[in-house]
């Protein structure tokens, strides 16, 4: 995650003459930081939703929270 912030910071604060293709590919490439970060965020959201689903199912089968 820190690497993503570093690369985005480099992108915003770099002079236009120093903006190179490697920096753009590192951010937006198919194996770039945004793709990797998005995959991890999706994974953790999926885990969180599964946990919420499990809790709701447990409450329903036990007769609800009283």
SULPEGI-V6367 format. One record per backbone hydrogen bond with DSSP energy under -1.0 kcal/mol. NH is the residue of the N-H (numbers start at 1). CO is the residue of the C=O. E is the energy in kcal/mol with one decimal. If there is no record, write none. Layout:
((NH CO E) (NH CO E))
//
This chain:
((5 1 -1.9) (6 2 -2.4) (7 3 -2.6) (8 4 -2.4) (9 5 -2.4) (10 6 -2.4) (11 7 -2.2) (12 8 -2.3) (13 9 -2.5) (14 10 -1.1) (18 15 -1.2) (24 20 -1.5) (25 21 -2.8) (26 22 -2.1) (27 23 -1.2) (28 24 -2.8) (29 25 -2.1) (32 29 -2.0) (33 26 -2.6) (34 27 -1.2) (36 32 -2.1) (37 33 -2.9) (38 34 -2.5) (39 35 -1.9) (40 36 -2.1) (41 37 -2.5) (42 38 -2.4) (43 39 -2.1) (44 40 -2.3) (45 41 -2.4) (46 42 -2.3) (47 43 -2.1) (48 44 -2.3) (49 45 -2.7) (50 46 -2.1) (51 47 -2.0) (52 48 -2.3) (53 49 -2.6) (54 50 -2.2) (55 51 -2.3) (56 52 -2.5) (57 53 -2.5) (58 54 -2.4) (59 55 -2.3) (60 56 -2.4) (61 57 -2.5) (62 58 -1.5) (64 59 -3.2))
//
